[in-house]
Amino acid sequence: MNHTKSKALRFEDFDVAFNEESVENLFQYYEKIGFLYPEKKALLAPHLTTITKNWKTLLEGKEEFLWVLTKKEVINNTFSSVSVWKQSNYGMQAQHLVSNGNPFLSLKVMLASSYKAEHHFTKKEVNSSQNWFRPNNRYAYRVFASMYEKLGPKKANLRLFHYLTLPLQSIAVSPPSTDYEIELVTGIDLEFINFVRQQYGDVFVQAEELNQSDILLSKMHQKYQQYGLHRYRSVIKFRCKKSRKIVSSAIINKAPLGINFSFLENRTFYIVDEGIKAKERLAILKAMNAVVKPYFQDFVLQFIPIVTDEITSASLEILNANFSRTYMQSIWMRSGFSMWFDHIHSFLQRIEGRRRVKQAS
């Protein structure tokens, strides 16, 4: 492939299978390659029937809410896949990039998914993409961190999050805090938007669609309900009664179980003013935990999946949350789609060059 501009290509040029692999076979590949390792499999096992059903339902839906792109090389017995799900009204999340050691195939499926998002959907259908990767994954960090450097802060965002699970039973039952006012955000709320923008930046606000009138994802939820599933969001801001300032917010995502094997589809963002001191931060988090808890009473895993900053993470551990791992959230807006494609394609070109040299020798 000698082109560097996605507009000069067709989807067929990538020679990638789209939604052709059965969910059962895909999960078998996950396990064989080691992506579905024993500890992860043990966590998923009691719910694997439900998770498999959820994947099948979304893959078979006419809206293409879930994509699975796969590529194989029979000669080398190599395999690579990536799944992409429509996590919001206008946003895609690429995830589960799985390969048994062939970066050429991995880049192919990434490029194909990028091409599809840019050329098979309009801006009104897909306006942003994101993925989550472990910062200690050197290959992913090399590819996606350097992507952010090229696109810049107006088209992309790269942020480190701590991922924790907070067992519902560990949240102390106590009277509601009298120090904070709790307000639901149900539409465009400039105060809320400005608060989140100050903490996480404008690209995060845009990609998570926090500046949209349908902040609760009601349109998406209606479509999911046609298949007996759900996808909605609740947004809460916490105001200090004394200062009258917003001190924190909780963005609660609810989605079909296991679309992401780390349950990021049900993540709750805990966003706390970075200037808050430790003692007050604990008080705020106690109030947040008590308020968020009822939203997860129907969650089969009986914990709150939380993503937050490092300082807030340490405070949550004091309040019985279990630290799981660190993630990088990588976001790129549609204005950067072509640059993202070219960036990934540059890695592919280097590998293709080495493959040609090897074949010729």
VMD Tcl script that draws the C-alpha trace (Angstrom):
set ca {
  {0.00 0.00 0.00}
  {1.79 3.14 -1.21}
  {-0.81 5.79 -0.40}
  {-0.48 7.95 2.66}
  {-3.88 9.64 2.41}
  {-6.93 7.66 3.43}
  {-9.10 9.40 0.85}
  {-7.08 7.70 -1.91}
  {-8.07 4.26 -0.62}
  {-11.11 2.05 -0.38}
  {-12.04 -0.05 2.61}
  {-11.44 -3.18 0.54}
  {-7.79 -2.18 0.08}
  {-7.05 -3.15 3.66}
  {-8.11 -6.78 3.09}
  {-9.61 -6.88 6.57}
  {-12.65 -8.92 7.62}
  {-15.46 -6.82 9.08}
  {-17.82 -8.48 11.59}
  {-17.15 -11.90 10.07}
  {-15.58 -13.67 13.05}
  {-18.06 -15.28 15.44}
  {-18.01 -13.98 19.00}
  {-17.15 -17.47 20.27}
  {-14.16 -17.77 17.94}
  {-13.03 -14.24 18.77}
  {-13.08 -14.94 22.50}
  {-11.16 -18.18 21.87}
  {-8.49 -16.17 20.08}
  {-8.43 -13.74 23.02}
  {-7.72 -16.63 25.38}
  {-5.22 -18.39 23.13}
  {-3.20 -15.22 22.59}
  {-3.25 -14.36 26.29}
  {-5.42 -11.27 26.18}
  {-8.02 -13.19 28.16}
  {-5.59 -14.33 30.85}
  {-6.63 -16.64 33.75}
  {-7.41 -13.88 36.29}
  {-9.45 -11.95 33.75}
  {-11.25 -15.09 32.60}
  {-12.12 -15.96 36.22}
  {-13.67 -12.50 36.67}
  {-15.65 -12.75 33.43}
  {-16.61 -16.43 33.68}
  {-19.82 -16.03 35.76}
  {-21.06 -13.44 33.25}
  {-19.60 -14.76 30.00}
  {-22.98 -15.95 28.70}
  {-24.42 -12.46 29.15}
  {-21.33 -10.79 27.70}
  {-21.38 -13.07 24.66}
  {-25.06 -12.33 24.12}
  {-24.46 -8.58 24.39}
  {-21.68 -8.71 21.80}
  {-23.81 -10.78 19.41}
  {-26.77 -8.45 19.77}
  {-24.72 -5.35 18.96}
  {-22.83 -7.01 16.11}
  {-26.07 -8.07 14.48}
  {-27.76 -4.68 14.87}
  {-28.30 -2.58 11.76}
  {-26.78 0.53 13.38}
  {-23.29 -1.00 13.56}
  {-22.87 -0.10 17.22}
  {-20.06 -2.66 17.49}
  {-17.39 -3.53 14.95}
  {-14.91 -6.38 14.99}
  {-12.14 -6.10 12.41}
  {-9.86 -9.11 11.99}
  {-6.97 -10.10 9.79}
  {-5.10 -13.39 9.55}
  {-2.00 -14.71 7.80}
  {-2.31 -18.47 7.42}
  {1.34 -18.95 6.43}
  {2.64 -17.45 9.68}
  {-0.39 -18.54 11.72}
  {-0.80 -14.94 12.91}
  {-3.95 -13.11 13.88}
  {-4.93 -9.60 14.86}
  {-8.21 -7.92 15.71}
  {-9.64 -4.73 17.09}
  {-13.15 -4.01 18.30}
  {-14.80 -0.62 18.11}
  {-18.06 0.35 19.77}
  {-20.17 3.47 19.49}
  {-19.92 4.70 23.05}
  {-21.93 7.91 22.59}
  {-24.07 9.75 20.07}
  {-21.05 10.86 18.02}
  {-18.10 9.01 19.54}
  {-16.34 5.71 18.89}
  {-14.10 3.77 21.26}
  {-11.47 1.47 19.79}
  {-10.46 -1.31 22.14}
  {-9.17 -4.87 22.52}
  {-6.33 -4.55 20.02}
  {-5.20 -8.18 20.10}
  {-2.38 -9.81 18.16}
  {-0.12 -12.81 18.50}
  {2.99 -10.85 17.63}
  {2.38 -9.42 14.16}
  {2.45 -5.58 14.25}
  {1.80 -5.49 10.50}
  {-1.65 -7.02 11.00}
  {-2.35 -4.82 14.03}
  {-1.66 -1.68 12.04}
  {-3.87 -2.96 9.21}
  {-6.92 -3.43 11.43}
  {-6.30 -0.06 13.11}
  {-6.11 1.68 9.75}
  {-9.23 -0.05 8.48}
  {-11.21 1.00 11.56}
  {-9.93 4.56 11.20}
  {-10.86 4.62 7.53}
  {-14.35 3.37 8.26}
  {-14.97 5.99 10.94}
  {-13.83 8.80 8.67}
  {-15.28 7.74 5.31}
  {-18.35 5.63 6.08}
  {-19.84 8.11 8.55}
  {-20.46 11.84 8.45}
  {-19.38 14.31 11.14}
  {-22.96 14.26 12.43}
  {-22.60 10.51 12.97}
  {-19.00 10.21 14.19}
  {-17.08 13.23 15.46}
  {-14.47 11.69 17.76}
  {-12.61 8.48 18.52}
  {-10.76 7.29 21.60}
  {-8.92 4.32 22.99}
  {-7.59 3.27 26.39}
  {-4.22 1.60 26.78}
  {-1.80 0.69 29.54}
  {1.07 3.20 29.81}
  {3.51 0.32 30.40}
  {2.59 -1.10 26.99}
  {5.63 0.29 25.18}
  {4.33 -0.31 21.67}
  {0.95 1.32 22.35}
  {2.59 4.23 24.12}
  {5.03 4.72 21.27}
  {2.21 4.82 18.71}
  {-0.47 6.78 20.56}
  {1.60 9.15 22.66}
  {3.48 10.27 19.57}
  {0.11 10.68 17.83}
  {-0.88 13.27 20.42}
  {2.37 15.15 19.84}
  {1.52 15.42 16.12}
  {-2.15 16.36 16.42}
  {-1.76 18.82 19.28}
  {-4.12 19.82 22.13}
  {-6.85 21.26 19.87}
  {-7.41 17.98 18.03}
  {-6.36 15.39 20.60}
  {-6.04 14.64 24.28}
  {-3.86 12.20 26.18}
  {-4.55 11.76 29.89}
  {-3.45 9.34 32.58}
  {-6.24 7.82 34.67}
  {-6.29 5.50 37.64}
  {-8.92 2.78 37.41}
  {-10.46 1.58 40.67}
  {-13.38 -0.56 41.74}
  {-15.39 0.51 44.78}
  {-17.49 -2.30 46.32}
  {-20.99 -1.08 47.08}
  {-21.01 -2.84 50.43}
  {-17.95 -0.86 51.54}
  {-19.67 2.49 51.14}
  {-20.63 3.60 54.62}
  {-24.27 4.38 55.27}
  {-24.30 7.88 56.70}
  {-26.57 10.94 56.69}
  {-26.30 13.10 53.54}
  {-23.56 15.70 53.77}
  {-24.79 19.15 54.71}
  {-21.68 20.80 53.26}
  {-22.46 20.17 49.61}
  {-25.38 20.68 47.27}
  {-26.05 17.96 44.73}
  {-27.36 19.00 41.32}
  {-28.19 16.89 38.28}
  {-26.95 18.05 34.88}
  {-29.55 17.25 32.24}
  {-28.62 19.55 29.36}
  {-26.17 22.26 28.40}
  {-24.76 23.58 31.67}
  {-22.06 26.20 31.13}
  {-20.88 26.11 34.74}
  {-20.39 22.35 34.54}
  {-18.72 22.57 31.14}
  {-16.26 25.18 32.36}
  {-15.46 23.14 35.46}
  {-14.63 20.00 33.47}
  {-12.75 21.99 30.86}
  {-10.53 23.48 33.56}
  {-9.71 20.03 34.92}
  {-9.46 17.89 31.76}
  {-9.39 20.25 28.79}
  {-11.71 21.15 25.92}
  {-11.08 18.05 23.79}
  {-12.24 15.84 26.66}
  {-15.42 17.92 26.96}
  {-16.09 17.66 23.23}
  {-15.31 13.96 22.86}
  {-17.34 12.96 25.91}
  {-20.13 15.20 24.56}
  {-20.51 17.11 27.81}
  {-21.36 20.28 25.87}
  {-24.34 18.68 24.10}
  {-28.01 19.08 24.91}
  {-28.35 15.28 24.94}
  {-25.74 14.88 27.64}
  {-27.69 11.93 29.08}
  {-27.42 10.04 25.75}
  {-31.18 9.59 25.53}
  {-31.08 9.15 21.74}
  {-28.53 6.40 22.06}
  {-30.51 4.76 24.85}
  {-33.66 4.63 22.70}
  {-31.75 2.82 19.95}
  {-30.20 0.34 22.37}
  {-33.61 -0.37 23.88}
  {-34.77 -1.73 20.53}
  {-32.45 -4.66 21.22}
  {-33.32 -5.06 24.88}
  {-30.15 -3.25 25.97}
  {-29.33 0.10 27.54}
  {-26.84 2.91 27.04}
  {-27.34 6.08 29.03}
  {-25.55 8.45 31.34}
  {-26.19 10.40 34.52}
  {-24.22 13.53 35.35}
  {-23.98 15.07 38.82}
  {-22.18 18.16 40.05}
  {-21.34 18.88 43.68}
  {-21.32 22.44 44.96}
  {-19.74 23.67 48.17}
  {-22.47 25.49 50.08}
  {-19.99 27.82 51.71}
  {-18.05 28.98 48.64}
  {-20.88 28.32 46.14}
  {-18.29 26.82 43.78}
  {-18.43 23.49 41.95}
  {-15.89 21.21 43.63}
  {-16.49 17.91 41.83}
  {-18.62 16.01 39.38}
  {-19.52 12.40 38.65}
  {-20.18 11.24 35.09}
  {-21.91 7.87 35.39}
  {-21.95 5.66 32.30}
  {-24.30 2.68 32.07}
  {-23.98 0.24 29.19}
  {-24.32 -3.48 28.34}
  {-22.03 -5.54 30.55}
  {-18.66 -6.60 29.19}
  {-18.52 -4.64 25.95}
  {-15.12 -3.80 27.35}
  {-13.43 -6.64 29.25}
  {-12.32 -4.20 31.95}
  {-15.90 -2.86 32.21}
  {-14.87 0.59 31.03}
  {-18.23 0.79 29.28}
  {-19.71 1.33 32.77}
  {-17.04 3.74 33.99}
  {-17.77 6.65 36.26}
  {-15.52 9.65 35.96}
  {-14.77 11.20 39.35}
  {-13.60 14.72 38.58}
  {-12.46 16.71 41.61}
  {-11.07 20.23 41.59}
  {-7.32 19.75 41.54}
  {-6.89 22.57 44.07}
  {-8.87 20.78 46.79}
  {-6.78 19.82 49.83}
  {-6.59 16.26 51.14}
  {-8.99 16.58 54.10}
  {-11.73 18.26 52.07}
  {-11.13 15.86 49.19}
  {-11.98 12.94 51.47}
  {-15.17 14.67 52.59}
  {-16.17 15.35 49.00}
  {-15.49 11.76 47.99}
  {-17.56 10.40 50.85}
  {-20.46 12.51 49.61}
  {-19.86 11.40 46.01}
  {-19.72 7.72 46.92}
  {-23.01 7.93 48.79}
  {-24.71 9.68 45.88}
  {-23.31 7.42 43.13}
  {-23.98 4.15 44.98}
  {-27.72 3.89 44.12}
  {-26.91 4.16 40.41}
  {-25.05 0.83 40.64}
  {-27.44 -1.15 42.83}
  {-28.60 -2.98 39.70}
  {-25.02 -3.56 38.46}
  {-24.37 -7.29 38.63}
  {-20.73 -6.85 39.69}
  {-21.79 -4.80 42.71}
  {-19.00 -2.27 42.47}
  {-18.51 1.17 40.95}
  {-15.87 1.22 38.18}
  {-14.13 4.57 38.74}
  {-11.63 6.42 36.60}
  {-9.97 9.45 38.11}
  {-6.70 11.29 38.68}
  {-3.82 10.00 40.76}
  {-4.45 12.20 43.82}
  {-8.16 11.37 43.98}
  {-7.30 7.71 43.48}
  {-5.16 7.71 46.64}
  {-8.02 9.25 48.62}
  {-10.48 6.70 47.27}
  {-8.23 3.88 48.43}
  {-8.53 5.26 51.96}
  {-12.30 4.92 51.45}
  {-12.01 1.20 50.57}
  {-11.75 1.45 46.79}
  {-9.48 -1.13 45.17}
  {-6.85 0.21 42.79}
  {-6.80 -1.88 39.63}
  {-4.45 -0.33 37.06}
  {-3.46 2.83 35.24}
  {-4.77 3.71 31.79}
  {-4.04 6.33 29.21}
  {-7.14 7.72 27.54}
  {-6.21 8.77 24.02}
  {-8.73 10.98 22.18}
  {-8.66 12.36 18.65}
  {-11.33 14.59 17.15}
  {-12.63 14.28 13.59}
  {-10.54 17.29 12.57}
  {-7.55 15.06 13.27}
  {-8.83 11.80 11.72}
  {-6.77 12.11 8.53}
  {-3.63 13.03 10.51}
  {-4.22 10.05 12.82}
  {-4.55 7.77 9.78}
  {-1.34 9.09 8.25}
  {0.47 8.72 11.56}
  {-0.49 5.04 11.88}
  {0.21 4.52 8.18}
  {3.78 5.78 8.65}
  {4.40 2.89 11.07}
  {2.92 0.47 8.53}
  {5.17 1.77 5.76}
  {8.28 1.07 7.81}
  {7.18 -2.52 8.42}
  {6.24 -2.99 4.76}
  {9.69 -1.77 3.80}
  {11.34 -4.32 6.09}
  {9.07 -7.09 4.76}
  {10.06 -6.28 1.16}
  {13.74 -6.33 2.04}
  {13.32 -9.66 3.83}
  {11.40 -11.20 0.92}
  {14.01 -10.02 -1.56}
  {16.96 -11.44 0.39}
}
mol new
graphics top color blue
foreach p $ca { graphics top sphere $p radius 0.5 }
foreach p [lrange $ca 0 end-1] q [lrange $ca 1 end] { graphics top cylinder $p $q radius 0.2 }
display resetview
